[in-house]
Amino acid sequence: MFSLPTLAVIMLLALKFHTVQADRCPEFCICDNIQLTVACNKGLTKIPRGFSPDTRMLDLQGNHFHYIPANSFPDTAEVVSLHLQRCKIQEVEDGAFIGMKSLVYLYLSENDLASLSPEAFKGLPHLTYLHLEKNRFTQFPKGAFKLLPGLLALHMENNAITKLEAGLLSGAEKLRGLYLTSNAITAVAPRAFDPAPDLDTLHLGSNKLKEVPSEALSKASSLAELNLSHNPIRWIGAGVFQPVAATLKHLYLNHMGLEKVSKDSLARLGSGLRSLFLEGNQLEELPDLRPLTGLEVINLAENPLICYCPLLPLRKWIEQVNLKVRATCGHPPELRGQRVKDVHVFKSCPGEKPTKPAKTESALINILCYFAGR
Ligand SMILES: *[C@@H]1O[C@H](CO)[C@@H](O)[C@H](O)[C@H]1NC(C)=O
């Protein structure tokens, strides 16, 4: 047994040791012991050590680490958020982050990563948000997320990934958001998202897809938001959204050079769809939008809609819904740029009550309608 004075000395020492620990701050770093944050952004070439063990946020952006060796972050079990953006990282060694038991946010954006080993993220049971955008991936780092059972959002925007292969999310089965905007994806394997039962947000905008990856979507049974904007998709077939019809709420089909949307493709989305973006396409006509009774936002701007009688259902729908639709005429030339809801051309279409247009206008409209209705 220790004598009382010895015990007191031990306690004092422990206390002193603790305060030293809490106050310690590595060279070239700025430590905030109240916010529990550490920032080291001085172009360091080695990952600093000796952070206070109660650090919550570690900001190491803008250094020149080039690679992250195994076990780079000892005594950081309380760190929730780790920032490693713009560190010229080309490689993450197996077990680089081991011991970061509390890590939820990991930012590896704007580095030079082209691949990731399946063991790279070992020992991160709580990692939820992983940022890998603006790196050099040409392939999806399949298997790298196997050890991340809690991953909810994966950011891979602005890489150079060319295709999505089968089973790329295996291991990350809880994933809710997959962000792949601005890659070079030309193909999505039918089983790419198998399994992804909870995937609700899928961003595939600004890629090179020529069609809606309908078969792959059939595995995403919870999909609520789909962004396909800025892909060279010319045509939307009748059943393409069928697999996600029950869950889809937000659909981005803008700026695709879209020429035709088949009659039933949108109608099948029914009352669940909340927003629909079709602006900046080449659509001359539109299918019946009446089944989309739950719409809160729609954008039809910048399409060369033909303002003749076949567009009458759209015109009637616009009059009836309380939405800003932004549809303008592209044809005939004299109506170009005018809003569909403002032009008079529909007044003498069959099925519309004529409200005494001038005689010559009415005759012209009849001729136009005749040709358009053929
Ligand atoms: C959809 O994707 C485009 C890129 O093609 C992007 O600019 C836009 O912000 C995305 N929309 C949403 C709501 O994320």
The ligand as a Gaussian input file, in Angstrom:
#p B3LYP/6-31G(d) Opt

LIG

0 1
 C      -27.740000      17.766000     -60.775000
 O      -26.545000      17.569000     -61.508000
 C      -26.005000      18.745000     -62.089000
 C      -24.774000      18.351000     -62.859000
 O      -25.107000      17.662000     -64.003000
 C      -25.681000      19.754000     -61.008000
 O      -25.203000      20.951000     -61.598000
 C      -26.918000      20.045000     -60.195000
 O      -26.588000      20.892000     -59.139000
 C      -27.494000      18.764000     -59.657000
 N      -28.736000      19.070000     -58.941000
 C      -28.890000      18.822000     -57.662000
 C      -30.178000      19.218000     -57.052000
 O      -28.041000      18.327000     -56.983000

